[in-house]
Amino acid sequence: MSTQTTDSKAHRHCENLIRAISAVYLGPRRVVEFSAAALFAGGHVLLEDVPGVGKTTLARALAGALGLKVARVQCTPDLLPSDVIGFSLPLSGDLTFRKGPIFSNVVLVDEINRAAPRTQSAFLEAMEECQVTVEGETRALPRPFFVIATQNPIEIAGTYPLPESQLDRFHLRLKLGYPARAAELELLQRAASANPPADHGTGSGPVLGPEALEEVWAAVRTVACSDNLLQYLLDVGAASRQHPSLRLGVSPRGLLNWKDLGRALAFVRGRDFVLPDDLLDLAPATLTHRLLPNVEHRGLVALDPQEILDEVLKSVPLPL
């Protein structure tokens, strides 16, 4: 089979996934494209916004469109690491390990910032190395492994802010915002129908199984990212680490995630090469949660990470 035929097939898989998600989630296509790009980049997604704007709907739609093993974790303050990873039980004189929900291809984590820090840390090794260590034994997780987590803003009572090390594991932190008026009207109309699509995940069922996902991954790996763009990524990373308003700039992992997401988004948009616009579009969702403002500069410059990121991006010339 020719490369062109394979890429065309992979693009059809991509469009089928986006169409299936959009049939359930009525928010902006940009959010759907970014979520798909994270999946195709082998990354994880954190959906953050106030309650009731569709975080869980988007996460369920994405999980339901994949013909993979899906597990769901409802985070509460009393959730234990063993509830996520698993535990050993003495059966017939031997210890038998009972796998937790993290041993799934897609792990849907509801309100991750309601879990205590000890339980949040249970995801660190899994999200970075696709494995967990239990009772001194390292156990591999199934591949692909994809975490879709939701959280409410940290100002809401009863939450535990995610530490920088945990946030850095997420390729994207997406803020959904309120839907457009037309989309909200359709949502109200659907709620009045006898069989709303949201009741069935993706009404059409799985549209992207393991083999199709492998084909898309192979196609994404062929997307070109020029040396000029790689130098631009390095310049942005260096500028963020030298900015006086930041204690922590973009990590090397963050730059690698940014590049991988740029290739995946270019593919989602029908190209085999990355444009500067792809990277700029992704920058807020990819980089702001990796920036830690310096409180000592409170009176000098704004401490909003998005505003600081804008300053950093303006200071680095775009490659032509």
URPE-V312244 format. One record per backbone hydrogen bond with DSSP energy under -1.0 kcal/mol. NH is the residue of the N-H (numbers start at 1). CO is the residue of the C=O. E is the energy in kcal/mol with one decimal. If there is no record, write none. Layout:
nh=NH co=CO e=E
nh=NH co=CO e=E
This chain:
nh=6 co=2 e=-2.3
nh=7 co=3 e=-2.9
nh=8 co=4 e=-2.3
nh=9 co=5 e=-2.2
nh=10 co=6 e=-2.4
nh=11 co=7 e=-2.5
nh=12 co=8 e=-1.9
nh=13 co=9 e=-2.1
nh=14 co=10 e=-2.1
nh=15 co=11 e=-2.6
nh=16 co=12 e=-2.5
nh=17 co=13 e=-2.0
nh=18 co=14 e=-2.3
nh=19 co=15 e=-2.6
nh=20 co=16 e=-2.2
nh=21 co=17 e=-2.3
nh=22 co=18 e=-2.5
nh=23 co=19 e=-1.2
nh=24 co=21 e=-1.6
nh=25 co=21 e=-3.1
nh=32 co=28 e=-1.2
nh=33 co=29 e=-3.1
nh=34 co=30 e=-2.6
nh=35 co=31 e=-2.2
nh=36 co=32 e=-2.5
nh=37 co=33 e=-2.5
nh=38 co=34 e=-2.2
nh=39 co=35 e=-1.8
nh=40 co=36 e=-2.5
nh=41 co=37 e=-1.5
nh=42 co=39 e=-1.3
nh=43 co=38 e=-3.1
nh=45 co=147 e=-2.2
nh=46 co=172 e=-2.4
nh=47 co=149 e=-3.3
nh=48 co=174 e=-3.1
nh=49 co=151 e=-1.6
nh=58 co=54 e=-2.6
nh=59 co=55 e=-2.4
nh=60 co=56 e=-2.9
nh=61 co=57 e=-2.4
nh=62 co=58 e=-2.4
nh=63 co=59 e=-2.4
nh=64 co=60 e=-2.9
nh=65 co=61 e=-1.3
nh=66 co=63 e=-1.1
nh=67 co=208 e=-1.5
nh=68 co=66 e=-2.0
nh=71 co=106 e=-2.6
nh=73 co=108 e=-3.3
nh=75 co=110 e=-1.8
nh=79 co=76 e=-1.9
nh=84 co=81 e=-1.2
nh=85 co=81 e=-2.9
nh=87 co=98 e=-1.6
nh=89 co=96 e=-2.8
nh=91 co=94 e=-3.5
nh=94 co=91 e=-2.0
nh=96 co=89 e=-3.4
nh=98 co=87 e=-3.5
nh=100 co=85 e=-2.5
nh=102 co=84 e=-2.1
nh=103 co=100 e=-1.8
nh=104 co=102 e=-1.7
nh=105 co=69 e=-1.0
nh=106 co=69 e=-2.4
nh=107 co=146 e=-2.6
nh=108 co=71 e=-3.1
nh=109 co=148 e=-2.4
nh=110 co=73 e=-2.8
nh=112 co=150 e=-2.6
nh=114 co=111 e=-2.2
nh=115 co=112 e=-1.3
nh=120 co=116 e=-2.4
nh=121 co=117 e=-2.1
nh=122 co=119 e=-1.3
nh=123 co=120 e=-1.8
nh=124 co=121 e=-1.1
nh=127 co=123 e=-2.7
nh=128 co=124 e=-1.4
nh=129 co=125 e=-2.9
nh=130 co=126 e=-1.5
nh=132 co=139 e=-2.4
nh=134 co=137 e=-3.1
nh=137 co=134 e=-2.2
nh=139 co=132 e=-3.4
nh=141 co=130 e=-2.1
nh=146 co=105 e=-2.9
nh=148 co=107 e=-2.4
nh=149 co=45 e=-2.7
nh=150 co=109 e=-2.4
nh=151 co=47 e=-2.3
nh=156 co=153 e=-2.0
nh=160 co=113 e=-4.1
nh=167 co=163 e=-2.4
nh=168 co=164 e=-2.2
nh=169 co=166 e=-1.2
nh=170 co=167 e=-1.5
nh=171 co=44 e=-1.2
nh=172 co=44 e=-1.6
nh=173 co=285 e=-2.5
nh=174 co=46 e=-2.5
nh=184 co=180 e=-2.6
nh=185 co=181 e=-2.3
nh=186 co=182 e=-2.1
nh=187 co=183 e=-2.0
nh=188 co=184 e=-2.0
nh=189 co=185 e=-2.3
nh=190 co=186 e=-2.6
nh=191 co=187 e=-2.0
nh=193 co=190 e=-1.4
nh=199 co=196 e=-1.9
nh=200 co=197 e=-2.2
nh=202 co=200 e=-1.7
nh=205 co=202 e=-3.0
nh=207 co=65 e=-2.9
nh=208 co=65 e=-1.7
nh=213 co=209 e=-2.4
nh=214 co=210 e=-2.1
nh=215 co=211 e=-1.9
nh=216 co=212 e=-2.1
nh=217 co=213 e=-2.7
nh=218 co=214 e=-2.4
nh=219 co=215 e=-1.9
nh=220 co=216 e=-2.7
nh=221 co=217 e=-1.9
nh=222 co=219 e=-1.1
nh=223 co=220 e=-1.6
nh=224 co=272 e=-2.5
nh=230 co=226 e=-1.9
nh=231 co=227 e=-2.4
nh=232 co=228 e=-1.8
nh=233 co=229 e=-2.3
nh=234 co=230 e=-2.0
nh=235 co=231 e=-2.3
nh=236 co=232 e=-2.4
nh=237 co=233 e=-2.4
nh=238 co=234 e=-2.5
nh=239 co=235 e=-2.5
nh=240 co=236 e=-2.2
nh=241 co=237 e=-1.6
nh=242 co=238 e=-1.1
nh=246 co=243 e=-1.7
nh=247 co=292 e=-3.5
nh=248 co=292 e=-1.4
nh=255 co=251 e=-2.0
nh=256 co=252 e=-2.3
nh=257 co=253 e=-2.7
nh=258 co=254 e=-2.3
nh=259 co=255 e=-2.3
nh=260 co=256 e=-2.5
nh=261 co=257 e=-2.8
nh=262 co=258 e=-2.2
nh=263 co=259 e=-2.1
nh=264 co=260 e=-2.2
nh=265 co=261 e=-3.1
nh=266 co=262 e=-2.2
nh=267 co=263 e=-1.9
nh=268 co=264 e=-2.5
nh=269 co=265 e=-2.1
nh=270 co=267 e=-1.9
nh=271 co=266 e=-2.8
nh=274 co=224 e=-2.5
nh=279 co=275 e=-1.2
nh=280 co=276 e=-2.5
nh=281 co=277 e=-2.7
nh=282 co=278 e=-1.6
nh=283 co=279 e=-1.5
nh=286 co=282 e=-2.0
nh=287 co=283 e=-2.9
nh=288 co=284 e=-1.1
nh=290 co=287 e=-2.0
nh=291 co=288 e=-1.4
nh=292 co=248 e=-1.9
nh=294 co=245 e=-3.3
nh=297 co=294 e=-1.9
nh=298 co=295 e=-1.6
nh=300 co=297 e=-1.5
nh=301 co=297 e=-1.9
nh=308 co=304 e=-2.2
nh=309 co=305 e=-2.7
nh=310 co=306 e=-2.3
nh=311 co=307 e=-1.8
nh=312 co=308 e=-2.2
nh=313 co=309 e=-2.9
nh=314 co=310 e=-2.2
nh=315 co=311 e=-1.3
